[in-house]
Amino acid sequence: MSRSAHPAGPRHADVLPEGHYSAPPADLNALDSKVWARTVERGEDGVVTVGGISVTQLAEEYGTPAYVLDEADFRARAQAWRTAFGADADVFYAGKAFLSRAVVRWLHEEGLNLDVCSGGELVTALSAGMPADRIAFHGNNKSPQEIERAVRADVGRIVLDSFQEIARVAHIAQSLGKRQRVQIRITVGVEAHTHEFIATAHEDQKFGIPLAGGQAAEAVRRALQLDGLELIGIHSHIGSQIFDMSGFEVAAHRVVGLLKDIRDEHGVELPEIDLGGGLGIAYTSDDDPREPHEIAKSLTEIVTRECESAKLRTPRISVEPGRAIVGPTAFTLYEVGTVKPLEGLRTYVSVDGGMSDNIRTALYDAEYTVALVSRTSDAEPMLARVVGKHCESGDIVVKDAFLPGDLAPGDLIAVPATGAYCRSMASNYNHALRPPVVAVREGEARAIVRRETEEDLLRLDVG
Ligand code: LLP
């Protein structure tokens, strides 16, 4: 995001030396379609609607804070990924971004597969009727119970993440009289251009088996020898919120290099290659994500080219987008509780949620935008920081944003692009009750995940 200060004038921001803020937008009432879910628009009365329902009605029925998810947008994005990759590739939605039983059903109906990474995600997927053979099971330390559950359910693949796990899954499968389809996750040594905590293909980290030093080749040797395993491919995931395709290019080159070595050593051509997820979305107007069809074209071309030069049959490609499907489809609706102007600094706007419903700002320095959605305003823009109600000064939802200067308690504001990694990373910090996820479609709203209640909190407290 640009860091230029806004034009001089008697506003709170003028003395700020450095920040993540740009000049205030020309029209604070406008909603940039880049960051808002597709059916979001501002009605003639100034109130924002989604799927034909006003945010004031949603706030009245479901309370705030609430995650509001545009179901039509979710389905359209899922379908766009599916269509872009076509019948010769598989799209696995990464459930860690946001998973619920309704989401599983939508994915099933739209023809996507599902990547899960815990027993909890697996049970959610199975209980909502996702066919087991369309589920991939991930994780760097799956418990024996989780592995057994996945093998018994006949999941389509388990992605092996360590030497111990190769032996563990083989042993469990064999003792159940099964042969489990597996991929091996390797780290290809790519530095993805993203935040350190969400970059995953450099070697100094916990995921995968390094290609370097022949470790991945050794993992393949072991997997091929074990009766309980059917090795179907190699997996690589280089990180998250990535815009630059060059990391995928290097990763594909190295994965195909390994496939070639496997062919040369074992006479086996593995049929699949999974390039993971990690495709970025627009959190602010400055982000320019690519469309699924461009990504599909680019990844398919890269793999095909690499295989041609290695004289390998092109394997079936799979990808695992999470954020790119669900991220843009939801916004978080908050009610303003207090507005505190700090002379010469900025105005602190406290909302009824915070780091318990969106930890990404505190954790990754993530940038978000925000808009007044319950009315329009012609007031002068003020530089605001949207903060939560938690007992922590780092409890920031939107670090720097312009909001109308007449913002007042009771106004509804919304933060777009919160569909991914917000509800799924939500916590009960300060015994906050986690917000509901309200799905809206064609004039109808329903909670697909209900709000937590005080009874839910007390039910767990068995002391
Ligand atoms: N596949 C694998 C093996 C993954 O580990 C991940 C994400 C994905 C796919 C999906 O990545 P996506 O397309 O959603 O970027 N909490 C962080 C992101 C952590 C991602 C972990 N793995 C955040 O809020 O940015």
Residues whose N, C-alpha, C, O or C-beta is under 5 A from the ligand:
A	BS01	LLP	A94 A97 I198 H237 G239 S240 Q241 G276 G277 G278 L279 E320 P321 G322 R323 A324 R360 Y421
